[in-house]
Amino acid sequence: MEWWVSIPKVELHAHLNGSIRDSTLLELAKALGDKGLIDFSQVEHVILKNDRSLTEVFKLFDVIHILTTDHTSVKRIAKEVVEDFASENVVYLELRTTPKKNDSLGMSKRSYIEAVLEGLRAVSSVDVAFTPYSEELTSLSNPVLSVTNDICNGSMRKKIFVRLLLSIDRRETAEAAMETVMLALEMRSFGVVGIDLSGNPAVGEWITYLQALRFAREQGLYVTLHCGEVPNSKEIHDMLDFLPHRIGHACFFDEEHWIKLKSSNIPVELCLTSNFRTLSVPSIDAHHFGDLYQAKHPVVLCTDDSGVFSTSLSNEYKIAAASFGLGRKEMFELAKNAVEFIFADILVKEDLRRNFNLAAKNLEL
């Protein structure tokens, strides 16, 4: 794993609450069990398992939902998730999360996101750049604004760019979806760059969220959609017609969908382990990554839910290389190309390109 960890990587499809450490899950679940809010004995074995069944995955998500409804837990989880991605040399991370409301604990959708931001600020093991780049540049005394400045100042301290995507859950109403978009617009100066549509793909109708998604795009927010997680030909067709900036998964596409996708050149966020564990693909080597990669379609490897599916981005790269016969140079180029699909401004992209070019020299690629 050492080489896969050593290369810089870009993560564009990571759900905050699905990326929780097992140790944190266990601790938080035990605390709820002690309060009588859950039956800890019913979830302990699920948390401790690495190779969870699909039924156990959904059971774990239910537990996570209960655990992430207070500000302290949300702050802790955000801090640890960023630390974990940074520790495996992820240099740019887009975290997506559904803003939650919990009146009994005084949590609003806004205060939920503010707790996430507090978590980002609490990271000390690495420099976290989460505000728009133009604002970062106002602090010229910061020696780690860019790879170039790192070298000039003799500092090799790690930095990770973090941007946030606010998710619209498919269980929500059209009004709630618009509320999430308005919140994203309000919090742009804190690194919120886009909107994600996610949740149970068997719930809700695409038309419900269309107005909010159109408005988000008109206002300059990026939009990514969970698309083709289940067989639903009309919805997939309509989503591709919408021309989102990216889509995730694309597991149940018909031939007409592949043709439409490839002609549109929409980048695809691919999650190998997640798709295999949820039975969306029969095996890793049968995954559509192979076809899209051979077609030179824009793709980026992602984790989806690194905690729930017991994986890491480094592991996803290792799996892809082994399953599709790709060498280290090809995998490095795959990681580098992901920079072009990020939801950030040109200055961030330039910084990341410098990072990758420097890494290529150090790794003699």
Residue, then its C-alpha position, 0 to 999 in steps of 0.5 A: m500500500e505504501w506507493w498508493v498512499s505516497i501519490p497525491k490524490v483527489e477525492l470528489h465523492a465522499h459522504l461525510n457521515g459515511s466516512i466515520r472511523d469505526s472507533t468513533l462510531l463505536e464510542l458514540a454508539k456506546a454513549l447512546g447505548d448507555k443513555g438508553l437511546i439505542d440497543f448497543s448490543q444490536v449494533e456493536h458487531v456490525i460496527l466491528k465487522n470489516d466485510r459488512s453485508l448489504t443489510e448490515v450496511f443499511k443498518l449501520f447507516d441508520v445508526i450513523h443518522i442517529l449519531t450525527t444529530d448534535h453539534t459536538s459529534v458533527k464537529r468531531i467527525a468532520k475533523e477526523v474525516v479530513e485528518d484521515f484523508a490527509s494522512e493518505n496524501v489526499v490533496y483535494l477533498e470535496l466532502r458532501t453532507t445533507p444539512k440536518k435539523n434537530d429542534s430538540l438539540g437546537m440544531s438548524k441546517r445552518s448550525y449543522i454546516e457551521a459544526v462541520l466548519e468548526g471541525l475543519r478549523a480544529v484540524s491541526s495535523v495538516d493545513v486545511a484550506f477551505t475558504p475561497y482561494s482569493e481570501e486565502l491569498t489575503s494572508l500573505s504571511n501564510p507560508v503554505l499558500s501554495v506548493t511553491n511557497d512551501i518550498c521557498n519557505g523551507s516548509m513541507r507541512k502538508k496542506i489539503f484543500v477542502r470544499l463542501l457540497l450540500s446534499i439534497d436528500r431524495r426524501e425531501t420536499a421541493e421546498a426543503a431542496m430549495e432551502t438547501v440551495m439557498l443555504a449553499l449560496e449563503m455559505r459560499s465564502f466558507g467553501v461551499v461550492g455545490i449541490d449534490l442529489s443523493g439518498n435512497p434512489a428508490v425514493g422520490e421523483w427527479i422532477t421534485y428537485l429539478q427547480a432547485l437544481r436549475f436555480a443552483r446552477e443558474q446562481g453559479l453553484y456546481v451540481t453533481l447527481h447520484c445517477g443510475e444507482v438503480p435501474n430507472s431508464k427515464e430518470i437516467h435519461d432526464m438527468l443526463d439531459f440536465l447536463p450536470h457538472r458531474i455524476g456519481h456511480a452510473c451503475f445501471f446504464d443502458e446502451e443509450h445512456w452510455i452513448k449520451l454520457k460519452s457524447s456529453n463528456i460529463p465526468v463520472e465519480l466511480c466508487l469500485t468497492s461501494n458498487f461491489r458491496t451494494l451489489s450494483v456490479p457483479s464483480i470489480d473486474a466487471h465494473h464499468f470503470g474499465d470501459l470508460y477508462q478505455a474510451k478515455h471518458p473523464v473519470v475519477l476514483c472515489t470512496d463514497d463511504s470509506g468508513v462504512f465500506s472499510t476502504s480508503l482512496s489509496n485502496e481504491y487505486k490499488i484495486a483499480a490497478a490490479s483489476f484492470g492491469l494498469g501501471r503506476k504511471e497510468m494510475f498517477e495520470l488518472a489521479k492527476n487528471a482528476v484535478e480538471f474535474i474539481f469544483a474549485d477555481i483556476l488558482v486551486k487547480e494551478d496549485l494542485r497541478r504544481n503539486f502533481n508535477l513536483a510529485a512526478k519528479n520525486l517519484e521519477l514518473 
